[in-house]
Structures are given as structure tokens and as C-alpha cells.
Amino acid sequence: MSNTVFHSADTRGHANHGWLNAKHSFSFAGHYDPERIQFGALRVLNDDIIAPGMGFGKHPHDNMEIITIILDGALEHRDSMGHGEVINPDEVQVMSAGSGIFHSEFNHNKDREVNVLQSWIFTKTHNVEPRYDQTRFPEADRVNKWQTLVSPIDNEDPGLKIHQDAWMYRSKLEKGNSITHALHTDRHGAYIFLINGKVTIDGQELSRRDAMGITNAKDVTITASEDSDVLMYEVPMDY
């Protein structure tokens, strides 16, 4: 029998720094919840709103897979590998921090906020050469089906590559439709984060920014009771 955990949007950690309004699905920075350190290899899921022209100055990372999705606005990225990019909605950025990098992230616009979802996934291979990738994933390609955003570097699945046996999927699920995902192995779990809309999973209703973790399951079925934007992680749980 599958095990589930429900994380309502209003139970996330919250830090409002003025220039940054951040919601943390798991323990992060000044927010600590011993019951929500991580979900398997998924360590961080931050929902950040950054004020116009503001951002994070240069700071280090290592041995972590960092995935950034823009929901609204545009984010400017610079790093010690020489990349200077702007990330827009429907684009995904993956940064394998590996043996160590420095980067900065700023709201690209001076007249509007940017809403960023940033995830950190533990790497299974330490001290690899840092790498960067970014691409656009058209909304039309995820209507009532799964669009693979991220997949393991050592397989042939679509999506940007990370050094972990983990996948990220997104779906624009229209009202009345259902979608199913079969987990790759019994050591994996699924963490569903509802960006917008209303869905039901295993009898549990999720609304905007709610999340649900599922383990000991062969598959996951999601049914939309209104038009919904669904993000799903499949990650190994032995972390």
C-alpha cells in the first residue's frame, strides 16, 4: 500500500526580506522544520518572488543539482563558468554545481517582479566538472501529458541532464482530464507540487501551491477538477 504525505501551501516556511518574498517547501536558511528536511533526494523547493532589479549576489554551490523554472518575469544569471543568461517563462535552467561554482541571480526587469521556482536535488556523483544547460519547454507540448524537464545524465530520456536518478515533469492538465505516471523503480517516490489549479491524487484534493509526496507506489494518477499546472519530481528515497 502506498504512503502519502500532504503539504498544504500555508505550511511552507515563509521569509519576507522586502526585496525577496520566499516560500520554502523544506527546511531552508532560517526556516527549520524537523519533519520536512527533504523528500528523498529532493532537498530544496523554493518559491521566490524577487523585487524589480534585485537579486542574489555572487555565492557558492557545490555537489548539488540546481534546477530553476521561471513562472513569471525574467531572471538574469551569471556564473564563474562564464555564462551570462536571461531565463524566461517556459524555460528551465539546470546547473550541476559539481566541484564548485559561484553564481548570481537577479531580476532582469526594473519594473516588475519575477517569480522563480528553484529546486535542489542531491547529486549521486560528487565533484564532477560543473556544467550548465538551459532550454525552452513549450506549453503546448505538455497539455494533458507529461513533459520531461529533467532526467538522469546516463540515460536517453528527454530533458536537461542531472547527475542523479531523478526526473522532473510538468503538465498543463485541463479540467476533467487525468494523467498517470509509472515510477521507474520501487526505490523512487513522487513529489507533486501544484503550481496552479485544483487536482485530486489518491483521494486528496490539492489547490494552488499545495504538494503531496507518495512512496511505496507503482504509479501516480492525477485528476484535474479545474485547469491546472502540475510539477512532479521522481526521486530516489534512500537519501
C-alpha positions as CSV (number, residue, x, y, z in Angstrom):
1,M,0.0,0.0,0.0
2,S,1.3,3.4,-0.9
3,N,2.3,6.0,1.7
4,T,1.3,9.7,1.3
5,V,2.2,13.0,2.9
6,F,0.2,16.2,2.2
7,H,1.9,19.6,2.4
8,S,-0.6,22.4,2.2
9,A,0.7,25.7,0.8
10,D,0.2,27.5,4.1
11,T,2.5,25.2,6.0
12,R,5.5,26.2,4.0
13,G,8.3,28.3,5.6
14,H,8.0,32.0,4.8
15,A,10.6,34.7,4.8
16,N,9.9,38.2,3.6
17,H,13.1,40.3,3.2
18,G,11.4,43.1,1.3
19,W,13.3,42.5,-1.9
20,L,12.7,38.8,-1.6
21,N,9.4,37.1,-0.6
22,A,10.3,33.4,-0.3
23,K,8.2,30.3,0.5
24,H,10.2,27.1,1.4
25,S,8.7,23.7,1.0
26,F,11.5,22.2,3.0
27,S,13.9,23.5,5.7
28,F,16.0,26.3,4.3
29,A,18.1,29.1,5.7
30,G,16.3,30.5,8.8
31,H,13.3,28.1,8.4
32,Y,13.8,24.7,10.1
33,D,11.1,22.0,10.3
34,P,12.5,18.7,11.5
35,E,9.6,16.9,9.8
36,R,10.4,18.5,6.4
37,I,14.1,18.4,5.8
38,Q,13.8,16.8,2.4
39,F,11.8,14.3,0.3
40,G,14.3,11.7,-0.7
41,A,16.9,13.3,-2.9
42,L,14.8,16.5,-3.3
43,R,16.4,18.8,-0.7
44,V,15.0,22.3,-1.7
45,L,11.9,23.6,-3.4
46,N,11.7,27.4,-3.0
47,D,9.0,29.6,-4.5
48,D,10.6,33.0,-4.7
49,I,9.3,36.4,-5.7
50,I,12.1,38.9,-6.3
51,A,11.5,42.6,-6.5
52,P,12.4,44.6,-9.6
53,G,16.1,44.9,-10.2
54,M,17.0,43.0,-7.0
55,G,18.6,39.6,-6.5
56,F,21.2,37.3,-5.0
57,G,24.8,38.4,-5.2
58,K,27.6,36.1,-6.0
59,H,27.6,33.0,-3.8
60,P,29.0,29.4,-3.9
61,H,27.5,26.0,-4.5
62,D,29.0,22.5,-4.8
63,N,27.8,18.9,-5.3
64,M,24.2,19.8,-5.9
65,E,21.9,19.7,-8.9
66,I,20.1,23.1,-9.1
67,I,17.0,23.5,-11.3
68,T,15.4,26.8,-11.9
69,I,12.0,27.4,-13.5
70,I,10.6,30.9,-14.2
71,L,6.8,31.3,-13.7
72,D,6.6,35.0,-14.4
73,G,9.1,37.7,-15.3
74,A,12.7,37.1,-16.2
75,L,15.8,36.1,-14.2
76,E,19.3,37.1,-15.1
77,H,22.1,34.6,-14.3
78,R,25.9,34.9,-14.2
79,D,28.4,32.3,-13.0
80,S,32.1,31.5,-12.7
81,M,31.9,29.2,-15.8
82,G,31.4,32.4,-17.9
83,H,27.6,32.1,-18.5
84,G,25.5,35.3,-18.6
85,E,22.0,34.3,-19.5
86,V,18.4,35.5,-19.0
87,I,15.8,32.9,-18.2
88,N,12.2,33.4,-19.2
89,P,8.9,31.7,-18.6
90,D,8.7,28.2,-20.1
91,E,12.5,28.0,-19.9
92,V,14.3,25.7,-17.5
93,Q,17.9,26.1,-16.3
94,V,20.0,23.3,-14.8
95,M,23.3,23.9,-13.1
96,S,25.4,21.0,-11.9
97,A,27.5,22.6,-9.2
98,G,29.8,19.7,-9.0
99,S,33.3,20.5,-7.7
100,G,32.2,24.1,-7.0
101,I,30.9,27.2,-8.7
102,F,29.9,30.8,-7.9
103,H,26.8,32.4,-9.4
104,S,24.5,35.4,-9.0
105,E,20.8,35.7,-9.8
106,F,18.9,39.0,-10.4
107,N,15.5,40.1,-11.5
108,H,16.2,41.1,-15.1
109,N,13.5,43.7,-15.1
110,K,13.4,47.1,-13.3
111,D,9.6,47.4,-13.4
112,R,8.1,44.0,-12.5
113,E,8.6,41.1,-10.1
114,V,10.0,37.7,-11.1
115,N,8.6,34.5,-9.7
116,V,11.1,31.7,-9.6
117,L,10.8,28.1,-8.6
118,Q,14.2,26.7,-7.6
119,S,14.9,23.1,-6.7
120,W,18.0,21.4,-5.3
121,I,18.5,17.7,-5.8
122,F,21.3,15.8,-4.2
123,T,23.8,14.5,-6.7
124,K,24.9,10.8,-6.7
125,T,28.3,11.6,-8.2
126,H,30.5,14.1,-6.3
127,N,33.0,16.6,-7.6
128,V,32.1,16.3,-11.2
129,E,33.1,19.1,-13.6
130,P,30.4,21.9,-13.2
131,R,28.1,22.2,-16.1
132,Y,25.2,24.5,-17.3
133,D,22.3,24.0,-19.5
134,Q,19.1,25.9,-20.4
135,T,16.3,25.4,-22.8
136,R,12.7,26.2,-23.6
137,F,9.9,23.8,-23.0
138,P,6.8,25.0,-24.9
139,E,3.5,24.9,-23.0
140,A,1.7,23.3,-26.0
141,D,3.9,20.2,-25.6
142,R,2.6,19.4,-22.1
143,V,-1.2,19.8,-22.5
144,N,-2.8,16.7,-20.8
145,K,0.5,14.8,-20.9
146,W,3.8,14.8,-19.1
147,Q,6.6,16.9,-20.5
148,T,10.0,15.7,-19.2
149,L,12.1,18.7,-18.0
150,V,14.9,16.9,-16.3
151,S,16.3,13.3,-16.5
152,P,19.4,11.3,-15.5
153,I,22.6,12.1,-17.4
154,D,23.2,8.4,-18.1
155,N,20.0,7.6,-20.0
156,E,18.3,8.6,-23.2
157,D,15.2,10.2,-21.8
158,P,14.5,13.8,-23.0
159,G,15.0,16.8,-20.8
160,L,18.0,18.5,-19.3
161,K,20.5,16.2,-17.6
162,I,21.5,15.9,-14.0
163,H,23.8,13.5,-12.1
164,Q,21.1,11.7,-10.2
165,D,18.5,9.0,-10.9
166,A,15.7,11.6,-10.8
167,W,13.2,13.1,-13.2
168,M,11.1,16.3,-13.3
169,Y,7.9,16.5,-15.3
170,R,5.3,19.3,-15.9
171,S,1.8,19.0,-17.3
172,K,-0.9,21.5,-18.2
173,L,-3.8,19.3,-17.1
174,E,-7.2,20.6,-18.4
175,K,-10.3,20.3,-16.3
176,G,-11.8,16.8,-16.3
177,N,-8.6,15.1,-17.5
178,S,-6.5,12.6,-15.7
179,I,-2.8,11.7,-16.1
180,T,-0.8,8.7,-14.8
181,H,2.9,8.3,-14.2
182,A,4.6,4.9,-13.5
183,L,7.5,5.2,-11.2
184,H,10.8,3.8,-12.6
185,T,11.7,1.6,-9.5
186,D,10.3,0.7,-6.1
187,R,13.1,2.9,-4.5
188,H,11.6,6.0,-6.0
189,G,8.9,8.3,-4.7
190,A,6.9,11.1,-6.4
191,Y,6.5,14.6,-5.1
192,I,3.8,16.6,-6.8
193,F,3.8,20.4,-6.5
194,L,0.7,22.1,-7.8
195,I,1.7,25.4,-9.4
196,N,-1.9,26.5,-10.1
197,G,-5.3,24.9,-10.3
198,K,-7.0,22.1,-8.4
199,V,-6.4,18.4,-8.6
200,T,-7.1,15.1,-6.8
201,I,-4.5,12.5,-6.0
202,D,-5.3,9.3,-4.2
203,G,-8.4,10.9,-2.7
204,Q,-6.6,14.1,-1.6
205,E,-7.5,17.4,-3.1
206,L,-4.7,19.8,-3.9
207,S,-5.1,23.5,-4.5
208,R,-2.6,26.2,-5.7
209,R,0.9,25.6,-4.2
210,D,-0.2,22.5,-2.2
211,A,2.1,19.5,-2.5
212,M,1.9,15.7,-1.9
213,G,4.6,13.1,-1.5
214,I,3.9,9.5,-2.5
215,T,6.1,6.4,-1.7
216,N,5.7,2.6,-2.0
217,A,3.6,3.1,-5.1
218,K,3.9,1.7,-8.6
219,D,2.2,4.7,-10.2
220,V,0.5,8.0,-9.5
221,T,-2.7,9.3,-11.1
222,I,-3.7,12.9,-11.0
223,T,-7.2,14.2,-11.9
224,A,-7.9,17.9,-12.6
225,S,-11.1,19.4,-11.3
226,E,-10.1,22.7,-12.9
227,D,-7.4,23.7,-15.4
228,S,-4.1,23.0,-13.6
229,D,-0.3,23.4,-13.8
230,V,1.4,20.4,-12.3
231,L,5.0,19.9,-11.5
232,M,6.2,16.4,-10.4
233,Y,9.5,15.1,-9.2
234,E,10.5,11.4,-9.2
235,V,13.5,10.9,-6.9
236,P,15.3,8.1,-5.1
237,M,14.1,7.9,-1.5
238,D,17.3,6.4,0.1
239,Y,18.8,9.8,1.0
